[in-house]
Amino acid sequence: MTIKRIGINGEGVGYYKRKAVFIDGAITDEVVKAKITKVERAYLQAELVEIEKRSPDRQKPPCPVYELCGGCQLQHMTYEAQLKAKEEIVREAFSRYADRRELPLRPIYGMEEPWHYRNKAQLQLGWQQDKLVAGLYAANSHKLIDISECTVQEQPINEAYKALKQLMRELDIEPYDERTRSGSVKTIVVRVAKASGKLQVTFVTATDRLPQQRQLVEQIRTHLPQVVTIAHNIHKERSSVIFGAKTVILWGEERLPETLGSVQFALSPRAFFQLNPTQTVKLYDAVKEAAALSGHELVVDAYCGTGTISLWLAEKAREVRGVELIAEAVQDARSNAQFSGIDNALFYEGKAEELIPRWVQQGTRPDVIVVDPPRTGLDAALIQAVLQAKPKRFVYVSCNPSTLAKDCRELLAEGYELEWVQPVDMFPQTAHVEAVILMVRK
């Protein structure tokens, strides 16, 4: 079959008897032979057997464990082809879920250097024969793939993992083994501040104590002088969530200082922060353009997290109100506002779908509402709250084009027009694509 497009998970999509066929590793316009591996009512899955007509966009993946790791999906495509495919993913989502075949789609914001951009890694620990590895589990398996020389992680992070594994071997600190319940360290999390090059290291253990704690701290300070925080997080439960509830600072600064543009942040070990600072600036500048602030507006930032978008907009707004359900994130947002000297951004713990109608009832109507929800999209009650509040501008930041288009369809039906869609490549080499849309009330 001929591959027509790239799917939302990075697979090639062809058609057989009007059924979509998803084939990992195939590229648009290639003619391939594939073996059917799964039959569903609406689609087929297949395994690539042979490429009869090869795409000029195909390349050899630079990463030696690309096909095993599963962290990236598009390294077999040139970067120009990746960007084109991501634009098509957004276009296809709006055509399918919002019935918008004509889309005001802007050219995607790509990266000049689409490698070594991730500023944080969360790698599991384990043994491969007698070798201590830090990595991710291969797709659909419990086999750990070592990626401590990852091509999309910032290089200082790779160097830190190399040193930390060596120190653990020298001090006989065992990784945790789920099957035998032996050992201690489950995960090591390393974050680098792009502005300064400083590192924050967190050991996540299945035990109350970190073995050889004093010696380990001393050795890290000696061999990794760029580390400014060493933390210990306790997570005894069996769960796919990385962190447990309790974190202790073993040495150094409680928070890692970071800067985005003119805004300063102080990041605790568990604090959320965008993983690609270079593209984050482009993403947030698109939000700022969409908000079109003159200094007189009230902005509500729903799903505000640690306040990054709120603080980015505060300089041009009369007031920004950030709303977030997670108490710890609200505290981080308030700390970040204080750290940056921003006093017109206020942060509220709660549900935006409850607070916005309450503020409207009190006579306070937002001029702009910004949302940056999880992949599942907007809560239905929040869409109703937006429609009730009737902001002049509605700005939606999305990491899932499908849910973005579905939510957009509801707003289009209730008096909003779609002005533009701006895709942003936050994660080169992967199938993920983010987008900012501007909707204006008729």
N, C-alpha and C positions, 0 to 999 in steps of 0.2 A: 504494500500500500504506500501511498504518498502521504507524508507528514504535512499537515495543514498549519499547525501552530504549536506553541509551547503551552502546556497546561499550568495551572496555578501551583502545582507541586514540582514543576520543572521537567515533567515528562513530555515526550512528543505525543501529539494527538493526531490520529488518522481516523478514517471511517470505513467500516465494513458493513455492508447491507444496512446503511443508515445508523449504525450504532457507533458511538465514539469508542476508539481503542486507545488505551494509554500505554505507552512504551517508554520505559526509562532509557535515557541515553540517546534517543533519536532526536533529530533536529529538523526544523521547518524546511520544507521542499526536498528533503531526502526521500528516496524510494528505498524501502526496506522490506526484508522478510522477517516475520515475527511469529513466535509460537504462542498460542493462546494459553494462559495460565489460570485465568479466572473468568467465569461467565456470570454476569449480573443481568437483571432485567433491562437496565438502561445503558449499560456500558460493558466493555470487555477490558481485561488487563492482559498484556502480552510481554514476552521477553524478546529482546532484540537478538536475532540470529545472524543476519547478514545485511550489510549496507550495499545495495545495488547501485545507487546513485548518491555519491558523497557530497555533502554541503561544503562550499568553500569556507564556511564559518566554523567548521570543525577544527579543533586543535588538540594537541596532546596536553592533558591536565598537568600543570606544574607540580601539584602535590602528589607525592608517591603513594599516599593512602587514600586518595580521593574516592575511589570506588568502594572502599571498605568502610570509611568513616561515616558518611551520610550527612555530615555537617554542612557541606556544600552540595549543590545540585547542578551547577552550570559551568564548572571549570572546563568542560569539553567544548565550550563555545567561546569564540572571541568576545571581547568585552563589548564591542560595537553591536554584535548580534544579541548579547544579553540585554542590552538597553532597549533594542528594538522589540525583543520578545516581551519585555516587561510593559512597554507601552501597549502592546497587543493584549496582554492579560487584563489591563485596566479597561481597554476598549471592549473586549469580549464580555467582561462582567457587567458593564452598563447595558450592552446590547441584550444580554440574556436576562438580567434581573430587573432592569429599569426600563426596558423597551426603548432605549435611546441609541439608535443606530448612527445618528449624527451627534458627535460629542465635542464640546469645546476643550479638546485635550491639548495641553501645551507639551513641548518636547521635554522629555525626562531630564532631571538634573543628575548627571553621572559624576564620577570621580576622575580626576586626572591620573591618580595612582590608586588603582582599585585593589591593592594588596596591603597586608599588615595594617589594618585600620581598626580592629576591635580592641577597645581599651580595657576589657575585662574578660577573664576566662574562669570557668568553674569546671575543673577536671577531676574525675574520679580516680582513686588510687587502686592499684592492684598488682599482682605478679603475672609475668609471662615467663615461664620457666624460672630462672633465677634473676630475672631483670625486673626492677621496680618501674612501672609505667604510670603515666598520668594521661588520661584521655577520655574518650566517649565510647559508649557501647555501640557496636555495629547494629544496623537496622534489623529489627525483629530477632535479636539475639542477646545473649548476656556475655558476649565476647568483647573485652575491652581493647580498643584500638588506641595505641599511643599517638597523641597529636601534640606533644610538647614542643614540636618544631613546626607549628601550624603556620601556613602561608597567609592566613587572614588575621592572625593575632599580631598585635604590636610586638616588635622584636624584643623589647625589654621584658615582656611577659614570658616569651620563650626562654630567654636567658635565665629568668628567675626560676622557672620550673626545673630547668637543668640543675641549677645549684641546690634547690630545695630537695630534689630527689636524692642527690648525692649526700646531703647532710642527714637525711633520714636513714640512708644505708649505713653511714658511719656511726650513727647513734643508736642503731638497731631499733628504730621506731617502725612498727609493723602497720601496714594498711589494714583496714577492716575487711574481714571476709564474712559475707552474709551467710554462707552455708555452714561454717564452723562457729560463727559468732566470736571469732578470735580477732586480735589486732585492735586498732583504735581509729586511725585516721581514714575517714570516708572520702573526703574531698578537700582539695586546696583551691581557694579562690584568690586570684591575684588581679588587682586593678592598678592601672597606671594613670596618673594625671598627665594629660597631653601637654598642658601649659608648663609643667615643671619637670616632668620625668620621674617624679616621686612615686613610690610603690606602696600599696596596702596589701598585706598578706593575712588571710584568715584560714585557720585550720578548722575543719568541721569534723568532729569526732563522734563516735558511738559510745564514748565513755565520758565519765564526769571529769577525768583528768587527761591532760595531754602529756603522754610519756616524755621523760627527759626534758621537761618544759624549760627549766633554767638554762641548761646547756644549749638547747635548740635556739632560744632567744639570743644567747651570746654569739653563737655561730652565725646566725642570720645577720646580726649587726656587724660582724667582722667581714663576712663574705659578700653581703649585699647592702652596702652603705646607703643605697638609694631608697631602701625600705624605711618608711617613717611610722608605720603602724603594724604591729603584730597582734592579731586577735585570735580568740578561741571561741568557736560556736559549738554548742552541745546539741546533737540531734540523734536521739536514741531510737526513734521510731523508724519502721520500714516504710519509706515513702519516696515518691519521685521528687518531692520538694527538697531543695538543696539545704536550706537553713532550718535549724530548730529555733525555739523561742528565746534561748538565753545566749547572749554574747558577752564575753569578757575581754577587755583590752589588756593584753599581757605586757605590752611595752609600747611607748611612743604616743603619738597624737591620737585623740579619740576620733577625729574625722580627717579625711584627706581633702586638702584644699584643691579646687579645680575652677577653671574660668571658661566661660563661653561668651565670646564677645566682651561686653562690658559688665556682664553679670557674673558674680562670684558664688560658688557653692562650697559647702562643707559636707562631705559624703561619709556617713557612717558605714560600717562594713556591709550592712544589709540594705542600704539605701539604693533605690532605683536611679539610674542615670543612663542616658542614651549611650549606646555602645559604639557609635561612630560620630565623634564630635565634629569632624569636618563637614559631614552631611547634615548633622543636626542644625548647624547654623543656617544652611540653605533651607531646611525644612521650616525652621522657626521664622526665618525672614519671609517665607511664603505665607505663613500664618499672619505675620505683621502686615504684609501687603493686603491680604484679604480683609483684615479687620479695619484697615483704612482709618486709623485713629487720628483725631485732631487735638486731643487733650481734654475733651469735654464728655467723653463717653464712660458709661458704666459697662464693664466687661465681666461676664460670668464664665469662668473656666471650669466646666464640669469634668470629672475624672482627672483632677489636676495633679494627682500623684505628689511628687516632692516639690511641685511648684515651678517647674522649669519654664513652661509656656507662660504662666501668669507673670513671672518676673521678667520674661523677655518683652512682654507687652506693657508692663507697668509704666515705663518711661513716657509713653505716648498717651496713656489713659488718665481719666480723672480718678477712677478707682477700679481695681480688679478684685473680684471675689472668687477665690479658688475653693472648690468643693471636692472632698475626698472621703471615702468610707473608712480607709485604714488609718487608725490613730497615729501610728508611728510615722507614716508618710506626711501627715498634717504637721507633726512636730518638726520633721525635717524641713518642710516647706517654710514654716515660720522661722526656723533657724537660718535658712538660706536667705530669706528676706532681710533678716537682721544683719547677716554677714555682708550683704551687698548694700546695706544702708537704704533699703527701699521701704517706705512707710505707707504707700498707697495700695499695697497688695495684702489683703486679709484672707485668712484661710479658715475654713469651716469643716468640722468633722460631721459627716452625714451623707444623705442621699440628695443629689441634685434635683431629682424628680419631686422631692418633698420641699426642699428649701426654695427653689425658684417660684413655685406657686404661692408660697407664704410671703415672699418678698413682693410679688406682684399684688397680692391682697393688701399689703401694707402701703402700696402706692409707689413701690420702687421697681421700675421696669427696665431690664437690661437693654442696652443699645446693640450689644454684640454678645452672642453666646458662642463659645469655643468648646468643642468636644474632642477628646482623644481617648476613645474607649478601647477595651481589649478586643481580641480577634472576633469575639462573638457579636460585636456591634452594640448598638444602642438598646437600652431597655425600652420596651414599648411605652412605659409610663413617662420616661424622659422625653420621648418624641411628643407625647401629648402636652407635657409641660412647656416644651419649646413652642408648640403651636399656640398654647394659651398665652405665653409671654409675648409673642409676636416681635422678636428682635428684628431690627432692620437688616442685620447681617448674621448669617449662621455659617460658622467655619468648622469644618469637619476634618480632623486628622485621622487617617485610617491606615492600619497595617494589614487589612484584608479587603481587597477590592470587591469581593462578592457581598459581604455584609454592608459595605459602604453603598453599593448600588441599590440593595434592597431597602436600606433606610432612606436613601435619597428618593426613591420612588414614592414613599409615603409623603415626604415633604413637598415634592413636585405636585402631588395631587391636592395639596392643601394651601396653595397660594405662594409657593416659593419658586424662583427661577434659578437654574444652574448657570452661573456666570462663566466659571472655568474650573478645570481639573488640572492640578500640577503633580505629576508623578515625581517621586524622589527615590533614587537608588541608595537606600540606607545600608544594604548588605550585599555588595558585589560578590559574585561567584555563587550566590544562592538564588532561589526562585522568589524570595520575598520582595515585595515592592510596596512602598508607602505612597500615600497620595494626600494632598490637601485640596479640598474643594471649597469654593465660595458660593453660597446661595443667598440671594437677595429677595426680600419680600416684594411682591408685585405692588 
